[in-house]
Amino acid sequence: MDAEKVYLSAKNKVGVVELSQFISKVIFKEYLECKMLIPYDQGKIVNYFNENAYVKSTSYHDDGTLLTIECRESDYRRYEQFVFIEEY
């Protein structure tokens, strides 16, 4: 596989994984992974991400709903105030 080509052989079963990775890379090039802590009174935002992002995990805390998501960069910027940065 180079920048724009994937070599595939169904007969030899070669390149299927590379093709899948390439398709994901192209389709989701504007997506990024992050965590967002959404206050309970902003439940519409949780619903929005459930419908428009890939929600990897959801957990509930005193401060709100913590989502680990892959979302569009534009959605990240739109809801950046909810980005959760873990303190070590």
C-alpha positions as CSV (number, residue, x, y, z in Angstrom):
1,M,0.0,0.0,0.0
2,D,1.3,3.5,-0.9
3,A,-0.4,6.9,-0.4
4,E,-3.2,6.3,-2.8
5,K,-3.1,2.6,-3.8
6,V,-3.9,-0.7,-2.1
7,Y,-2.7,-3.9,-3.7
8,L,-5.4,-6.6,-3.3
9,S,-5.6,-10.3,-4.3
10,A,-8.7,-12.2,-3.5
11,K,-7.1,-15.4,-4.7
12,N,-4.1,-15.0,-2.4
13,K,-6.1,-13.3,0.3
14,V,-3.7,-10.4,0.4
15,G,-4.5,-6.8,1.1
16,V,-8.0,-7.0,2.7
17,V,-6.8,-5.6,6.0
18,E,-4.9,-2.8,4.2
19,L,-7.9,-2.0,2.1
20,S,-10.1,-1.8,5.2
21,Q,-7.6,0.5,7.0
22,F,-7.3,2.7,3.9
23,I,-11.1,3.1,3.6
24,S,-11.3,4.0,7.3
25,K,-8.5,6.5,7.0
26,V,-10.2,8.2,4.0
27,I,-13.7,8.2,5.4
28,F,-12.7,9.3,9.0
29,K,-9.9,11.6,8.2
30,E,-11.6,14.5,9.9
31,Y,-12.4,12.5,13.0
32,L,-10.5,12.6,16.3
33,E,-10.8,10.8,19.6
34,C,-11.5,12.7,22.8
35,K,-13.3,12.5,26.1
36,M,-16.1,15.0,27.0
37,L,-17.8,15.5,30.3
38,I,-21.3,16.7,29.5
39,P,-23.4,18.2,32.4
40,Y,-26.6,16.4,33.1
41,D,-28.6,19.5,32.1
42,Q,-27.1,19.4,28.6
43,G,-28.5,15.9,27.8
44,K,-29.2,17.1,24.2
45,I,-25.5,17.1,23.6
46,V,-25.2,13.5,24.8
47,N,-28.0,12.6,22.4
48,Y,-26.3,14.4,19.6
49,F,-23.0,12.5,20.0
50,N,-24.9,9.2,20.3
51,E,-26.4,9.9,16.9
52,N,-23.5,11.6,15.2
53,A,-20.3,10.2,16.6
54,Y,-18.8,6.9,17.5
55,V,-19.3,6.6,21.3
56,K,-16.7,4.2,22.6
57,S,-17.8,4.4,26.2
58,T,-20.2,6.2,28.5
59,S,-20.0,6.6,32.2
60,Y,-21.9,8.6,34.8
61,H,-20.3,10.8,37.4
62,D,-21.3,13.5,39.9
63,D,-20.6,16.2,37.3
64,G,-22.2,14.7,34.3
65,T,-21.9,12.1,31.6
66,L,-18.4,11.2,30.5
67,L,-18.2,10.1,26.9
68,T,-15.2,8.7,25.1
69,I,-15.9,9.4,21.5
70,E,-14.6,9.7,18.0
71,C,-16.2,12.8,16.5
72,R,-15.8,15.2,13.6
73,E,-13.3,17.9,14.2
74,S,-16.0,20.5,13.7
75,D,-18.1,18.9,16.5
76,Y,-15.0,18.9,18.7
77,R,-14.5,22.6,18.2
78,R,-18.2,23.3,18.7
79,Y,-18.3,21.5,22.1
80,E,-14.7,22.1,23.1
81,Q,-15.7,23.6,26.5
82,F,-16.8,20.1,27.5
83,V,-13.5,18.4,26.7
84,F,-12.3,16.4,29.7
85,I,-8.6,16.4,30.4
86,E,-7.5,13.8,32.9
87,E,-5.3,15.1,35.7
88,Y,-2.5,12.8,36.7
